């Protein structure tokens, strides 16, 4: 069981319903939080609802200099949770090339900037915890997932690579990949993600059946996969 009391975690994507719910779980567990998203006023609103200590650090993940500045100002942190790789319920981002580019830059490149800023320090200290959340659409390409699917695939690869890079250095890496319906209820999704974070298991899918179906889908021949998913 992971120890939470007194730990300091940086939660990125904290102002959405899911982010707010996860912040509640972590704060009630005794975690001191740093909350990030673009909207400073919304961050203040989230912080005001938490039972424990929280500070806010507004940022846009597309701004590499700002990410580096915030990370440097925070100093040592025990954990990083990145929620920006999840597709908001009911939305289909990335259908237009310009939207897809913005999604990938925020979700994937943003996560690379964040992990690049904090993981080296974690390795030096010999402890740390990184949780990347990615849409289930990243398991295999499909119609209508140009932005969030591409970003999610990259996030899965990033987590898998980081896991190898930090092996034996005391840093835990986790990748959580809910199916679209897995985030339709933010409260339930937050509970699932928090429970995943309490474990030492690297990969988490929910609902569990969707995870197995997604992995099995990689074995389906291309012609059948694209016919089944509407890609011709």
C-alpha positions as protocol buffer text, in pm:
chain_id: "A"
residue {
  index: 1
  type: UNK
  ca { x: 0 y: 0 z: 0 }
}
residue {
  index: 2
  type: UNK
  ca { x: 136 y: 339 z: -96 }
}
residue {
  index: 3
  type: UNK
  ca { x: 200 y: 596 z: 177 }
}
residue {
  index: 4
  type: UNK
  ca { x: 19 y: 928 z: 120 }
}
residue {
  index: 5
  type: UNK
  ca { x: 41 y: 1125 z: 442 }
}
residue {
  index: 6
  type: UNK
  ca { x: 261 y: 1431 z: 402 }
}
residue {
  index: 7
  type: UNK
  ca { x: 355 y: 1353 z: 40 }
}
residue {
  index: 8
  type: UNK
  ca { x: 360 y: 1637 z: -211 }
}
residue {
  index: 9
  type: UNK
  ca { x: 198 y: 1571 z: -550 }
}
residue {
  index: 10
  type: UNK
  ca { x: 164 y: 1787 z: -860 }
}
residue {
  index: 11
  type: UNK
  ca { x: -179 y: 1733 z: -1020 }
}
residue {
  index: 12
  type: UNK
  ca { x: -199 y: 1863 z: -1378 }
}
residue {
  index: 13
  type: UNK
  ca { x: -546 y: 1899 z: -1528 }
}
residue {
  index: 14
  type: UNK
  ca { x: -699 y: 1980 z: -1192 }
}
residue {
  index: 15
  type: UNK
  ca { x: -995 y: 2197 z: -1290 }
}
residue {
  index: 16
  type: UNK
  ca { x: -1211 y: 1946 z: -1480 }
}
residue {
  index: 17
  type: UNK
  ca { x: -1465 y: 1733 z: -1297 }
}
residue {
  index: 18
  type: UNK
  ca { x: -1228 y: 1437 z: -1291 }
}
residue {
  index: 19
  type: UNK
  ca { x: -937 y: 1649 z: -1172 }
}
residue {
  index: 20
  type: UNK
  ca { x: -1145 y: 1798 z: -894 }
}
residue {
  index: 21
  type: UNK
  ca { x: -1256 y: 1452 z: -780 }
}
residue {
  index: 22
  type: UNK
  ca { x: -903 y: 1311 z: -779 }
}
residue {
  index: 23
  type: UNK
  ca { x: -781 y: 1617 z: -588 }
}
residue {
  index: 24
  type: UNK
  ca { x: -1040 y: 1538 z: -321 }
}
residue {
  index: 25
  type: UNK
  ca { x: -921 y: 1178 z: -291 }
}
residue {
  index: 26
  type: UNK
  ca { x: -557 y: 1278 z: -261 }
}
residue {
  index: 27
  type: UNK
  ca { x: -622 y: 1564 z: -21 }
}
residue {
  index: 28
  type: UNK
  ca { x: -834 y: 1346 z: 209 }
}
residue {
  index: 29
  type: UNK
  ca { x: -551 y: 1091 z: 209 }
}
residue {
  index: 30
  type: UNK
  ca { x: -315 y: 1354 z: 347 }
}
residue {
  index: 31
  type: UNK
  ca { x: -136 y: 1460 z: 28 }
}
residue {
  index: 32
  type: UNK
  ca { x: -15 y: 1820 z: -6 }
}
residue {
  index: 33
  type: UNK
  ca { x: -118 y: 1923 z: -356 }
}
residue {
  index: 34
  type: UNK
  ca { x: 10 y: 2151 z: -626 }
}
residue {
  index: 35
  type: UNK
  ca { x: -275 y: 2213 z: -871 }
}
residue {
  index: 36
  type: UNK
  ca { x: -217 y: 2311 z: -1233 }
}
residue {
  index: 37
  type: UNK
  ca { x: -437 y: 2401 z: -1529 }
}
residue {
  index: 38
  type: UNK
  ca { x: -476 y: 2707 z: -1750 }
}
residue {
  index: 39
  type: UNK
  ca { x: -747 y: 2890 z: -1554 }
}
residue {
  index: 40
  type: UNK
  ca { x: -604 y: 3049 z: -1238 }
}
residue {
  index: 41
  type: UNK
  ca { x: -945 y: 3140 z: -1096 }
}
residue {
  index: 42
  type: UNK
  ca { x: -1073 y: 2786 z: -1142 }
}
residue {
  index: 43
  type: UNK
  ca { x: -764 y: 2651 z: -968 }
}
residue {
  index: 44
  type: UNK
  ca { x: -828 y: 2878 z: -671 }
}
residue {
  index: 45
  type: UNK
  ca { x: -1183 y: 2744 z: -662 }
}
residue {
  index: 46
  type: UNK
  ca { x: -1061 y: 2383 z: -652 }
}
residue {
  index: 47
  type: UNK
  ca { x: -805 y: 2458 z: -381 }
}
residue {
  index: 48
  type: UNK
  ca { x: -1071 y: 2622 z: -165 }
}
residue {
  index: 49
  type: UNK
  ca { x: -1278 y: 2302 z: -158 }
}
residue {
  index: 50
  type: UNK
  ca { x: -998 y: 2073 z: -41 }
}
residue {
  index: 51
  type: UNK
  ca { x: -964 y: 1961 z: 320 }
}
residue {
  index: 52
  type: UNK
  ca { x: -584 y: 1966 z: 308 }
}
residue {
  index: 53
  type: UNK
  ca { x: -302 y: 2194 z: 201 }
}
residue {
  index: 54
  type: UNK
  ca { x: -294 y: 2298 z: -166 }
}
residue {
  index: 55
  type: UNK
  ca { x: -115 y: 2555 z: -376 }
}
residue {
  index: 56
  type: UNK
  ca { x: -190 y: 2657 z: -733 }
}
residue {
  index: 57
  type: UNK
  ca { x: 43 y: 2690 z: -1031 }
}
residue {
  index: 58
  type: UNK
  ca { x: -139 y: 2802 z: -1348 }
}
residue {
  index: 59
  type: UNK
  ca { x: 25 y: 2695 z: -1672 }
}
residue {
  index: 60
  type: UNK
  ca { x: -32 y: 2613 z: -2036 }
}
residue {
  index: 61
  type: UNK
  ca { x: 142 y: 2287 z: -2127 }
}
residue {
  index: 62
  type: UNK
  ca { x: 215 y: 2423 z: -2474 }
}
residue {
  index: 63
  type: UNK
  ca { x: 449 y: 2679 z: -2315 }
}
residue {
  index: 64
  type: UNK
  ca { x: 771 y: 2488 z: -2251 }
}
residue {
  index: 65
  type: UNK
  ca { x: 939 y: 2778 z: -2074 }
}
residue {
  index: 66
  type: UNK
  ca { x: 647 y: 2815 z: -1833 }
}
residue {
  index: 67
  type: UNK
  ca { x: 643 y: 2443 z: -1755 }
}
residue {
  index: 68
  type: UNK
  ca { x: 1016 y: 2449 z: -1679 }
}
residue {
  index: 69
  type: UNK
  ca { x: 974 y: 2765 z: -1468 }
}
residue {
  index: 70
  type: UNK
  ca { x: 692 y: 2618 z: -1260 }
}
residue {
  index: 71
  type: UNK
  ca { x: 873 y: 2287 z: -1212 }
}
residue {
  index: 72
  type: UNK
  ca { x: 1189 y: 2463 z: -1097 }
}
residue {
  index: 73
  type: UNK
  ca { x: 991 y: 2677 z: -856 }
}
residue {
  index: 74
  type: UNK
  ca { x: 822 y: 2377 z: -699 }
}
residue {
  index: 75
  type: UNK
  ca { x: 1145 y: 2206 z: -605 }
}
residue {
  index: 76
  type: UNK
  ca { x: 1127 y: 1845 z: -489 }
}
residue {
  index: 77
  type: UNK
  ca { x: 792 y: 1671 z: -534 }
}
residue {
  index: 78
  type: UNK
  ca { x: 696 y: 1315 z: -450 }
}
residue {
  index: 79
  type: UNK
  ca { x: 450 y: 1257 z: -731 }
}
residue {
  index: 80
  type: UNK
  ca { x: 317 y: 1380 z: -1062 }
}
residue {
  index: 81
  type: UNK
  ca { x: -32 y: 1302 z: -1196 }
}
residue {
  index: 82
  type: UNK
  ca { x: -113 y: 1407 z: -1553 }
}
residue {
  index: 83
  type: UNK
  ca { x: -479 y: 1395 z: -1661 }
}
residue {
  index: 84
  type: UNK
  ca { x: -462 y: 1595 z: -1983 }
}
residue {
  index: 85
  type: UNK
  ca { x: -438 y: 1284 z: -2202 }
}
residue {
  index: 86
  type: UNK
  ca { x: -799 y: 1185 z: -2135 }
}
residue {
  index: 87
  type: UNK
  ca { x: -1077 y: 1260 z: -2379 }
}
residue {
  index: 88
  type: UNK
  ca { x: -1361 y: 1454 z: -2213 }
}
residue {
  index: 89
  type: UNK
  ca { x: -1682 y: 1247 z: -2212 }
}
residue {
  index: 90
  type: UNK
  ca { x: -1903 y: 1316 z: -2510 }
}
residue {
  index: 91
  type: UNK
  ca { x: -1637 y: 1500 z: -2709 }
}
residue {
  index: 92
  type: UNK
  ca { x: -1451 y: 1403 z: -3024 }
}
residue {
  index: 93
  type: UNK
  ca { x: -1146 y: 1629 z: -3035 }
}
residue {
  index: 94
  type: UNK
  ca { x: -893 y: 1606 z: -3312 }
}
residue {
  index: 95
  type: UNK
  ca { x: -1131 y: 1568 z: -3607 }
}
residue {
  index: 96
  type: UNK
  ca { x: -975 y: 1873 z: -3774 }
}
residue {
  index: 97
  type: UNK
  ca { x: -597 y: 1882 z: -3824 }
}
residue {
  index: 98
  type: UNK
  ca { x: -554 y: 2206 z: -3630 }
}
residue {
  index: 99
  type: UNK
  ca { x: -753 y: 2066 z: -3336 }
}
residue {
  index: 100
  type: UNK
  ca { x: -554 y: 1745 z: -3347 }
}
residue {
  index: 101
  type: UNK
  ca { x: -227 y: 1936 z: -3337 }
}
residue {
  index: 102
  type: UNK
  ca { x: -337 y: 2136 z: -3033 }
}
residue {
  index: 103
  type: UNK
  ca { x: -448 y: 1817 z: -2856 }
}
residue {
  index: 104
  type: UNK
  ca { x: -119 y: 1639 z: -2921 }
}
residue {
  index: 105
  type: UNK
  ca { x: 85 y: 1942 z: -2820 }
}
residue {
  index: 106
  type: UNK
  ca { x: -102 y: 1976 z: -2492 }
}
residue {
  index: 107
  type: UNK
  ca { x: -149 y: 1613 z: -2395 }
}
residue {
  index: 108
  type: UNK
  ca { x: 161 y: 1440 z: -2530 }
}
residue {
  index: 109
  type: UNK
  ca { x: 428 y: 1708 z: -2562 }
}
residue {
  index: 110
  type: UNK
  ca { x: 302 y: 1863 z: -2240 }
}
residue {
  index: 111
  type: UNK
  ca { x: 348 y: 1533 z: -2058 }
}
residue {
  index: 112
  type: UNK
  ca { x: 697 y: 1498 z: -2204 }
}
residue {
  index: 113
  type: UNK
  ca { x: 784 y: 1847 z: -2077 }
}
residue {
  index: 114
  type: UNK
  ca { x: 647 y: 1766 z: -1733 }
}
residue {
  index: 115
  type: UNK
  ca { x: 821 y: 1432 z: -1694 }
}
residue {
  index: 116
  type: UNK
  ca { x: 1142 y: 1576 z: -1836 }
}
residue {
  index: 117
  type: UNK
  ca { x: 1130 y: 1844 z: -1568 }
}
residue {
  index: 118
  type: UNK
  ca { x: 1060 y: 1623 z: -1265 }
}
residue {
  index: 119
  type: UNK
  ca { x: 1177 y: 1266 z: -1330 }
}
residue {
  index: 120
  type: UNK
  ca { x: 1552 y: 1340 z: -1324 }
}
residue {
  index: 121
  type: UNK
  ca { x: 1518 y: 1489 z: -976 }
}
residue {
  index: 122
  type: UNK
  ca { x: 1317 y: 1190 z: -861 }
}
residue {
  index: 123
  type: UNK
  ca { x: 1589 y: 956 z: -983 }
}
residue {
  index: 124
  type: UNK
  ca { x: 1854 y: 1158 z: -802 }
}
residue {
  index: 125
  type: UNK
  ca { x: 1655 y: 1138 z: -477 }
}
residue {
  index: 126
  type: UNK
  ca { x: 1580 y: 769 z: -532 }
}
residue {
  index: 127
  type: UNK
  ca { x: 1203 y: 800 z: -497 }
}
residue {
  index: 128
  type: UNK
  ca { x: 904 y: 930 z: -689 }
}
residue {
  index: 129
  type: UNK
  ca { x: 571 y: 840 z: -846 }
}
residue {
  index: 130
  type: UNK
  ca { x: 447 y: 937 z: -1193 }
}
residue {
  index: 131
  type: UNK
  ca { x: 93 y: 863 z: -1314 }
}
residue {
  index: 132
  type: UNK
  ca { x: 5 y: 927 z: -1678 }
}
residue {
  index: 133
  type: UNK
  ca { x: -358 y: 896 z: -1788 }
}
residue {
  index: 134
  type: UNK
  ca { x: -437 y: 826 z: -2153 }
}
residue {
  index: 135
  type: UNK
  ca { x: -757 y: 770 z: -2348 }
}
residue {
  index: 136
  type: UNK
  ca { x: -826 y: 408 z: -2437 }
}
residue {
  index: 137
  type: UNK
  ca { x: -831 y: 516 z: -2804 }
}
residue {
  index: 138
  type: UNK
  ca { x: -451 y: 513 z: -2792 }
}
residue {
  index: 139
  type: UNK
  ca { x: -437 y: 135 z: -2799 }
}
residue {
  index: 140
  type: UNK
  ca { x: -495 y: 126 z: -3176 }
}
residue {
  index: 141
  type: UNK
  ca { x: -577 y: 380 z: -3447 }
}
residue {
  index: 142
  type: UNK
  ca { x: -940 y: 434 z: -3531 }
}
residue {
  index: 143
  type: UNK
  ca { x: -1167 y: 676 z: -3712 }
}
residue {
  index: 144
  type: UNK
  ca { x: -1233 y: 1008 z: -3537 }
}
residue {
  index: 145
  type: UNK
  ca { x: -940 y: 983 z: -3294 }
}
residue {
  index: 146
  type: UNK
  ca { x: -679 y: 1181 z: -3483 }
}
residue {
  index: 147
  type: UNK
  ca { x: -587 y: 1405 z: -3191 }
}
residue {
  index: 148
  type: UNK
  ca { x: -668 y: 1231 z: -2864 }
}
residue {
  index: 149
  type: UNK
  ca { x: -591 y: 884 z: -3001 }
}
residue {
  index: 150
  type: UNK
  ca { x: -251 y: 989 z: -3131 }
}
residue {
  index: 151
  type: UNK
  ca { x: -170 y: 1167 z: -2805 }
}
residue {
  index: 152
  type: UNK
  ca { x: -284 y: 868 z: -2601 }
}
residue {
  index: 153
  type: UNK
  ca { x: -73 y: 626 z: -2804 }
}
residue {
  index: 154
  type: UNK
  ca { x: 226 y: 848 z: -2743 }
}
residue {
  index: 155
  type: UNK
  ca { x: 151 y: 867 z: -2371 }
}
residue {
  index: 156
  type: UNK
  ca { x: 136 y: 489 z: -2346 }
}
residue {
  index: 157
  type: UNK
  ca { x: 472 y: 466 z: -2523 }
}
residue {
  index: 158
  type: UNK
  ca { x: 613 y: 741 z: -2298 }
}
residue {
  index: 159
  type: UNK
  ca { x: 509 y: 554 z: -1985 }
}
residue {
  index: 160
  type: UNK
  ca { x: 650 y: 225 z: -2115 }
}
residue {
  index: 161
  type: UNK
  ca { x: 979 y: 393 z: -2201 }
}
residue {
  index: 162
  type: UNK
  ca { x: 1006 y: 579 z: -1871 }
}
residue {
  index: 163
  type: UNK
  ca { x: 941 y: 259 z: -1684 }
}
residue {
  index: 164
  type: UNK
  ca { x: 1251 y: 107 z: -1843 }
}
residue {
  index: 165
  type: UNK
  ca { x: 1457 y: 422 z: -1799 }
}
residue {
  index: 166
  type: UNK
  ca { x: 1393 y: 450 z: -1423 }
}
residue {
  index: 167
  type: UNK
  ca { x: 1416 y: 79 z: -1343 }
}
residue {
  index: 168
  type: UNK
  ca { x: 1601 y: 27 z: -1018 }
}
residue {
  index: 169
  type: UNK
  ca { x: 1604 y: 399 z: -935 }
}
residue {
  index: 170
  type: UNK
  ca { x: 1314 y: 404 z: -688 }
}
residue {
  index: 171
  type: UNK
  ca { x: 1066 y: 580 z: -920 }
}
residue {
  index: 172
  type: UNK
  ca { x: 726 y: 422 z: -987 }
}
residue {
  index: 173
  type: UNK
  ca { x: 567 y: 482 z: -1328 }
}
residue {
  index: 174
  type: UNK
  ca { x: 201 y: 403 z: -1396 }
}
residue {
  index: 175
  type: UNK
  ca { x: -18 y: 434 z: -1704 }
}
residue {
  index: 176
  type: UNK
  ca { x: -397 y: 440 z: -1662 }
}
residue {
  index: 177
  type: UNK
  ca { x: -605 y: 397 z: -1978 }
}
residue {
  index: 178
  type: UNK
  ca { x: -981 y: 415 z: -1925 }
}
residue {
  index: 179
  type: UNK
  ca { x: -1222 y: 346 z: -2207 }
}
residue {
  index: 180
  type: UNK
  ca { x: -1445 y: 636 z: -2310 }
}
residue {
  index: 181
  type: UNK
  ca { x: -1734 y: 509 z: -2099 }
}
residue {
  index: 182
  type: UNK
  ca { x: -1492 y: 469 z: -1808 }
}
residue {
  index: 183
  type: UNK
  ca { x: -1478 y: 848 z: -1764 }
}
residue {
  index: 184
  type: UNK
  ca { x: -1846 y: 921 z: -1821 }
}
residue {
  index: 185
  type: UNK
  ca { x: -1898 y: 933 z: -1444 }
}
residue {
  index: 186
  type: UNK
  ca { x: -1612 y: 1148 z: -1304 }
}
residue {
  index: 187
  type: UNK
  ca { x: -1668 y: 1035 z: -945 }
}
residue {
  index: 188
  type: UNK
  ca { x: -1638 y: 667 z: -1035 }
}
residue {
  index: 189
  type: UNK
  ca { x: -1346 y: 733 z: -1269 }
}
residue {
  index: 190
  type: UNK
  ca { x: -1164 y: 926 z: -997 }
}
residue {
  index: 191
  type: UNK
  ca { x: -1217 y: 639 z: -753 }
}
residue {
  index: 192
  type: UNK
  ca { x: -1078 y: 392 z: -1008 }
}
residue {
  index: 193
  type: UNK
  ca { x: -774 y: 607 z: -1081 }
}
residue {
  index: 194
  type: UNK
  ca { x: -701 y: 668 z: -713 }
}
residue {
  index: 195
  type: UNK
  ca { x: -731 y: 296 z: -636 }
}
residue {
  index: 196
  type: UNK
  ca { x: -492 y: 225 z: -922 }
}
residue {
  index: 197
  type: UNK
  ca { x: -248 y: 475 z: -776 }
}
residue {
  index: 198
  type: UNK
  ca { x: -246 y: 292 z: -442 }
}
residue {
  index: 199
  type: UNK
  ca { x: -99 y: -17 z: -610 }
}
residue {
  index: 200
  type: UNK
  ca { x: 245 y: -93 z: -751 }
}
residue {
  index: 201
  type: UNK
  ca { x: 103 y: -223 z: -1079 }
}
residue {
  index: 202
  type: UNK
  ca { x: 233 y: -48 z: -1390 }
}
residue {
  index: 203
  type: UNK
  ca { x: -67 y: -72 z: -1626 }
}
residue {
  index: 204
  type: UNK
  ca { x: -432 y: -18 z: -1540 }
}
residue {
  index: 205
  type: UNK
  ca { x: -736 y: -36 z: -1770 }
}
residue {
  index: 206
  type: UNK
  ca { x: -1095 y: 25 z: -1673 }
}
residue {
  index: 207
  type: UNK
  ca { x: -1350 y: -105 z: -1721 }
}
residue {
  index: 208
  type: UNK
  ca { x: -1133 y: -417 z: -1713 }
}
residue {
  index: 209
  type: UNK
  ca { x: -1319 y: -584 z: -2000 }
}
residue {
  index: 210
  type: UNK
  ca { x: -1253 y: -283 z: -2224 }
}
residue {
  index: 211
  type: UNK
  ca { x: -883 y: -314 z: -2152 }
}
residue {
  index: 212
  type: UNK
  ca { x: -874 y: -677 z: -2257 }
}
residue {
  index: 213
  type: UNK
  ca { x: -1078 y: -601 z: -2568 }
}
residue {
  index: 214
  type: UNK
  ca { x: -841 y: -315 z: -2653 }
}
residue {
  index: 215
  type: UNK
  ca { x: -535 y: -536 z: -2621 }
}
residue {
  index: 216
  type: UNK
  ca { x: -698 y: -815 z: -2819 }
}
residue {
  index: 217
  type: UNK
  ca { x: -781 y: -560 z: -3086 }
}
residue {
  index: 218
  type: UNK
  ca { x: -412 y: -527 z: -3166 }
}
residue {
  index: 219
  type: UNK
  ca { x: -420 y: -887 z: -3288 }
}
residue {
  index: 220
  type: UNK
  ca { x: -705 y: -827 z: -3533 }
}
residue {
  index: 221
  type: UNK
  ca { x: -597 y: -799 z: -3899 }
}
residue {
  index: 222
  type: UNK
  ca { x: -595 y: -443 z: -4032 }
}
residue {
  index: 223
  type: UNK
  ca { x: -871 y: -502 z: -4290 }
}
residue {
  index: 224
  type: UNK
  ca { x: -1107 y: -638 z: -4025 }
}
residue {
  index: 225
  type: UNK
  ca { x: -1018 y: -376 z: -3764 }
}
residue {
  index: 226
  type: UNK
  ca { x: -1087 y: -80 z: -3993 }
}
residue {
  index: 227
  type: UNK
  ca { x: -1407 y: -233 z: -4122 }
}
residue {
  index: 228
  type: UNK
  ca { x: -1528 y: -288 z: -3765 }
}
residue {
  index: 229
  type: UNK
  ca { x: -1435 y: 64 z: -3651 }
}
residue {
  index: 230
  type: UNK
  ca { x: -1579 y: 245 z: -3953 }
}
residue {
  index: 231
  type: UNK
  ca { x: -1253 y: 315 z: -4128 }
}
residue {
  index: 232
  type: UNK
  ca { x: -1330 y: 130 z: -4448 }
}
